[in-house]
Amino acid sequence: MPEQSSPLDLAEGDPFGPHNLPYGVFSTPGHPEDRRVGVRIGDHVLDAGAAAHALGSPYARLLAQPDLTALLAAGRTAWRDVRRALTAWVTVPAHRPDIEPLLHPVESVTLHLPYRVADYVDFYASEHHATNVGKIFRPNGDPLTPNWKHLPIGYHGRSGTVVVSGTDVVRPSGQRKAPTDAAPVFGPSVKLDIEAEVGFVVGVGSEHGRPVPLGDFREHVFGLSLLNDWSARDIQAWEYVPLGPFLGKSFATSVSAWVTPLEALEAAWTAPPARDFPLLPYLQDGGEEQDGGLDLRISVAINGQTVSEPPFATMYWTPAQMLAQMTVNGASLRTGDLYGSGTVSGAEPGLRGSLLELTWNGRDPLDLPDGKRTFLEDGDTVTMTAWAPGPDGTRVGLGEVTGRIVPSA
């Protein structure tokens, strides 16, 4: 009788191999209320807390938790040591008798929001996206505002409406007023959009009143997830002057169920774009101890049809610069803080990360197999996936973030 293969025997090049090991939180059908920290390996999820207990690991307390909060707060040394242990558990043959019974097929479990979101900030860090938006709304002026290349622009969002991938998104209602309307009207958004982004998850907090310098990025940021910052463009356009995004953004922000640790992305770091002029010292990057850009390849699909492939490597502002800007006034970090990159867009039309850009604010509809689209219709499902270069030519899978639009409540 042929020997049955193990779930740990992965196909060559599997993007969720031992070089990756992203973290998530899951429950099983028999125990829906029992949430556990899991680590993805191939098409399975390892119950990390149970594995730590079975192998007598000193990290059992960090991993036998209902979410990632304790691990996030433990700090960089613990992050490194736990990852080393997990790598050994899934690669050393002697551990297989203990580990294999603790593996669950991904399709058999329910994935949950992996950490308690403390604060949420979203940036506007893509020069291509900012330029496109400026051309759409200020066709006769400078596409970029005067401050754009001096500091990463952002806004504070609503942490309570950050939801895990797979959660339905209810079409928001609010006030809107087209330029030709005599007065505002109230009703469901008719310009519901996506924003293909990357979210960075803060592990260790910081002291109130003490900015976080560029070189301390890895002491605070644990990892990253894909993020879709859903946007009601018509509500946003009417409300945002003079204080910025509010109800047009706060109804939902979807994040992947998987958090990829920074240590899995060593091969993905890349130089940021060249600067037009020197930055102020607290944002001046390029030192050996500082992290630059990331080569992340994103794909956006609507109802299964790929519509864009935004490249994160083109982002003007780096993750470390965003963190430095977020804290330079003394604002403190908390465990579970999440900050988004803003829409990721490239130089070509097929690399744009929002429908606002892809359809040029509705002027050029997308031709999909199930009909034309300017903005999202009820029933549409948006799915973002991504990967990054890994060691020895491998790929690091970044999971997916998906959401289906349902009619206004």
N, C-alpha and C positions, 0 to 999 in steps of 0.2 A: 504494500500500500504506500503510495507516495507521501512524503512528509509534507504536512500542511504548512504553507508559508505564514510568516508572522507579519502583523501590521507594521512592525518595525523594519521589515525588509522593503525599503522604498525603491521605486524606480529611479534610475540615475537622473539627476537634475531636478528632482522634485523640489518645487519652490518652498515647501514647508518641511525640509529636511532638518537634520541636527544643527545646521549652520544658522537656522532661523529661530525657531522655538518662540513664537509670539505668545503672549499671555491673554487669557480671557476668563470669563466666569460663566459657568454652565449649570444646568440642572437636568436630571433625567426624568423620563415619563413617570416612573414609579415614585419619585420623590420631588415633585415640582417646587416645593418650598425650600428644599435643601440646596442652596447655592454654593458652589465650590470653585476654587481657583483651578483653572485648567491651562494646559500648555498644548498647543497644536503640534502634532507630528504627523506629517502626511495627511491622510484623510481621517485621522483619529484625534481625540482629545484625551490627554493624560490627566487623571485626577491627581494634581500635584501634591495636595495635602495628604492624601492616602498613600501616595508613593513615598513621601518623606517619612511618614509614620512606619510604613512597612520596612524601610531600610534603616530605621533608627537615625534619621538625619537630624542635626541640630537646627535645621530650618523648618521643622514641622510647624512651629508656632506661627511663622510668617505665612506659610502656605495653606494651613488648615483654617482658612478664613472664608467668609461669604463674599468678599470682593478683594481687590488689589490694594486697598488703602494701607494696610500694615506694611506690605512690601514696598510700596511707593515711599513711605515715610522712613524706611530703614536706611536709606542712603546708598551711595555709590559702591562702597566696599561690599555691602550685603548683596546688592544687585549683581555684582561680578561673581561673588562666591556662589550664590544660588544658581546662577546660569551655568557655572562650571559643573555644579552637582547635577543639574538637570541633563546636561549634555552627556555626562557619564551614565546616568540612569537609562538613557535611551540608546546608548551606543555600546556599552560594555556587555558582552554576551552573558556574563554571570548574573546580571540583574534581570534577565528576561523572565524567569519564573515569577518574580515579584511584580514586575511592571506590566506584563501583558494582560493580566486580569483587570487592570485598572484603566485600560484603554477603551474608549467609547467612540463608535463611529460618529463623525461630525453631524451627519444627517439625522441621527437618532436623539440628539440632545437639543435643549433650548438654550440659546445664548442670550446673555443679559448685559446690561450696561456694566462694564468691568470695574468701575470705580465711582466713588461719590464725587460728582463734579462740584468743586468749590466755587470758583469764579470762572467766567468765560469772557475772553477778549478775542476780537477778530481784527486782523490787519488787512492791509491793502497793498501787498508787497510786490505785485507783478507790474513791471513797467508796461508790458504789452497790454495787460488788462486795463490799467489806469489810463493809458493813452487811448485805447479804443473807446472807453466810456467817455473820456473827455471829448473825443471827436463826435460822438453821438449827441451829447448834450450841449457842447460848446463848439459847434462847427466853425464858427468864425473867430475863435479865440485860441489861446494856448491850451493844448489838451491836458497838460499837467499843471496842477496848481503850484504856486511859487514855492511851497514848502516841501513838495513831494520828494525831491532828491536830497533833502537835508535830514529827514527823519522818517522812520516807519510810521505811517498814519494808521490809526485803528479806532475801534469803538468798544465799549463794554456792552456785552450781550446779556442774555438771560440764561443762567445755568440750569434753572428748573425745567427748561424745555429742550435740553439736550437729550436725545433719545437714541437708542441702539438701532443699528441696522435691522431692517425688516419691519420697523414700526410704521404703520400707515400715517400719512401726513394729511390732515384735514385742511382743505382749502380755506385760507383765512379770509375774513371779512373785515372791512374798514372803510374809512373815507378815501375817496379818490377824486381827482379833478383833472380832466384833460385840459390842455391849453385852450381848446375851443369851447369848453363848458362855461356857462354863466355862473354856476355855483357847484360846490362839491356834492357828491351823492354818496350813499352808503350801500355796500353790498359786497358779494364775494369778489376777490381779486380776479381780474381778467388777464393779468400779466404775471402769472406764477412762474418762477424761474428757479434754476439750479445755480450753485457755485461749487465747482470742483476744487477742493482745498485739501490741505494736510493740516492735521491738528497735533499739537505738541503737548504732552502730558507732564505736568510738574510733579515731582516726587517730594523732594525736601523743600520746605518753606524757607523764608528769609525773614530777617529782623526788620520790623517796621522802622523806616527812616534810613535804611542802609541800601543803596542801590546794588544790584547784582552786575558786576563787570562782565565783559565779553568772555574773559578767560574762565569764568565760573559756570558757564553754561552746563557742562556735564555734571557738575555737582548738584544741580537742581532738576534737570530734565531727564526723565526716565526713558521716554520713548515717544513714538508717534503712531497716529491712526489716520486713516482716510476720513474726510469730513465733507459733508454737503451742507452748506449754509443756505437753505431754501430762502428765496427772496420774493416778496410780492412787489414787483417793480412799480405798479401804479400807486399802491399805498405808500411806498417809500418815497416816490417822487413828490407827493403832496405834503408829506409830513416832515421831511428831513431838514428843511431850512427853518431855523438856524442851528439846531442842535444835533442833527445827524440821524442815523438809523434808529428806529424804535419798533413800532408794531409791524412794519414791513419785513422785519427780520426775526422777531422774538417768538413767533408761533412754533417754530421747530428748527432744530439743528441736528442732523443725523451723523452719528459716528460709527465706525466699524466696531464690531465686537472684539477685535483683536488689537492689542497694543504691541507693536514691534519694538523691542528694546534697542537703544542706540548701539549697543555692542554688536548687534547683528548687522549693522550698516557700515562697518568700517571701510568696506570696499566702495561705498557709494558717495563718500565725501568728494567734493569737487570745488574748484575755485569759483567764487562769485563773479558776476559780470564786472567789467572794468568800471571804475567810478569816473565821473566827469570832472570832479574836483575833490580836494581833500575833505573828509568829514570831520566833524568835531571829535575831540579825542575819545569820548566815551563810546563812539560808534566806529572808530577807525579800526578796521579789521586787517588781517594779513599776518599777524604774529604766529609763530610756530605753535603756541599754546592755545590758539583760537580755532574754532571750527568755522568752515566756510559754508558753501552751498551743498545741496544734496541732489544726486542724480536719481530722481524718482520718475518712473514712466507711468502715467495715469491714462486710463481709458474710460470714456463715458459712453454709456449706451442708454437709449430710450426704447423701451419695449423690445429689447434684445438687439437693436440695431445700433452699431457704433456710430457716434456722431462727432466725436472729438478725441484727441489724444494729447492732452496738455503735458508739457515737459517742466517738471519742477526745477530742473537745473538752470532755467533761464530767469529765475526769480531775482529781482534786484536786491532785496533785503534778505539777509540770512536769518535762520532761526535764532542764533545768538544775539544778533542785533535787535530782533523783535523783543527778546527777553530783556535786554539792556534798556531799551526804550520804555518798556512796560513798568520798570522799577526805578528809573533814573530820578523820579521825583520823590522817592522814598516809599512808594507803595510796596507792601509786603506780598510775598508769595505764600500760598497755602498748599498743603498736600491735596492733590486732585484738581488744582487749577488747570484749565485748558485754554490754549490760545491757538487760533487758526491763522493760517497764512494769508487768507484772502484768496480770491479766485486765481487759479493758476492758468495762465494763457501764454501761448507762444506767438511767434511773429507771423505765422501763416493762418489763414482762415480755419483750416482743419485742426488747429491746435488751441482753439479758444475754449475756455472753460465755463462759459455761461451762454444761455440762449439769447440774452441781450446782445451779445457780440456775434454769436453764430448767425442770427437772423437780422442783425443790425437794427435792433429794436422793432422787429416785426416786418421790416421792409422786404427781406429776402427769406421767405419761409423755407424750412427744411422739408425735403421730399422723402418721407419715410414710407415703408411698405404698407402701413395702415393709414396713410393719409399725410397731408402737410401739417407742419407745426410751426407756429411762431413762438408761442409759449405753451406751458403744459396744460393738457386737458385732463378732466377727471378720468380715472382709470389708468393713466400712464404710470409706468414703473421706470424709475431711473436707477441705474446700477453703475457704480464706479468701482473699478478694480485698479490695481497697480502692482508694480514690481520694481526692485532695485538691483543693481549689480551686486553679486555676492562674491565670496572667495573662490578662487580657481575657476572662474567662468560660470559659476552658478548664478541662479536668480533667487532673490529674497522676495517671497510673496507677501504682499501687504493686505491680503484679505479683500473684502469688499464692503461697500456701504450701499444699501439699497432702500428705496422707499416708494410706496404707491400712493398716488394722489386720490383722495376720496372727497366726495362733495362737501361743501360747506355745511356746518352743523346748523 
